[in-house]
Amino acid sequence: MTTIKFFKDNEGYIYKVECEGHTGYGHEGEDIVCAALSSIVQTAVLGLFQVAKVSADYKINEDTGYLRVVLPKKMTDKERHDSDVILKTLLLGASDLYEGFSDYINLEVKDDVY
């Protein structure tokens, strides 16, 4: 099972996303659920770096299916806005996958103080 966690700050902005595990929906190389989730997460990370131009802290381990991205504490208003749009869109995509494949994806949204 893949667990994807979204962490929100005290203003409601998503500042961290963490994924861990493989979904187990299918065999390696044929797991369409894992591929779908990985694709939307990786696309969001690319958006943070290349569209929002944010220097986020990023860590990945493909063997364990681990990915973490943490936004910097200090961002411009534009960076904050663009990052928020990207990460809220990721949350919508992950929520949609979770609705159809909750046996393989665990979705958590946590309110946290950043």
Secondary structure, DSSP 4 states (H G I P E B T S, - for coil): -EEEEEEE-TTS-EEEEEEES---SSSTTT-HHHHHHHHHHHHHHHIIIIIS----EEEEETTTTEEEEE--S---HHHHHHHHHHHHHHHHHHHHHHHH-TTTEEEEEEE---
